């Protein structure tokens, strides 16, 4: 499951989305490459199959199915038919003809066995229909391909009110992967759904009495007290856990927050350093902890030195930490510090588009045109369809008086602008400047006129 948005969705609406629907798009639009599995095919099969793909691409699903029916008749092998059935299933899904989609997906599984791409499509089909019971065996088959689906399984058990199984699954995931906000939120949802929070607390307290070193039960107790709004008991439980289990790392996920709330920055910093060094805490949770501390430093700037120290400790693997630090400095209008942080971050995390954009904007603001020209050029190799990068590359090269390079970048980037009059206006202005530098007054005027004629949004 993909973290912040899903966590918010869970808190607001009480469910998680399936892993398959959290990705930007389904990994494969047919069984791997549609033609990879076909072997020898007839001309009639190939013609109709590709006609179906074409019609599906333009959302003519009925015509796609017509072509697929013809392809099925021309199929020479079970493998050929399986690919056709898979495409039929997807088109029926788009048409909300769920029974037919289910029938075709079952044909593929019967013929080809458990295929990842088919199981994922089948799971999406059931989830769209809220067929959670039917989804469970599919997800169980998906888990050997991708263990992230274990979180989906816990969610499905919750949606089908199989709360004991859900909690058992969550316990297993926490044991293997460590604590996560999402799973804790799902656990809290289960406790609320069963209406037995007090019973859950009593049960945990009994387990702790019998085994005071049981970290997991302590953590669950801290969480439940926090859910009840009883911060004092939650804090006491956290301190008891640390006393009984001094090597516990996960307890510091609770302690740092309690220390911050009471203004005890030195103890909070100690706890955060333990969190950042821990292999039991996932990166997303660490980012959240850092975000909390940045907010604290924003209100208590005397601890800024500690913030820099923590960032240096935690930034070895990922530039996102420097991005957060840069955002902090930018919000305070400390532009030089922001740029320094962003440049350190982008050196570690070149495919972070937001970090790349912010770094370039600050480099140009400080007239670091050589650095901006190189960074934007490198960025375009990773994000070749981002119009803003072409614009910033053009600005940087204009700053270097490299008009030909600027013109090439700007004219290429114009093709990638999507209904953004302000950006289009900026492109035209930069092109006018580049042609002026080059000495082509005719084209310079043409682009200046285009900039003036661009209707800006109100």
Beta strands, then each sheet from edge to edge (+ up, - down):
end
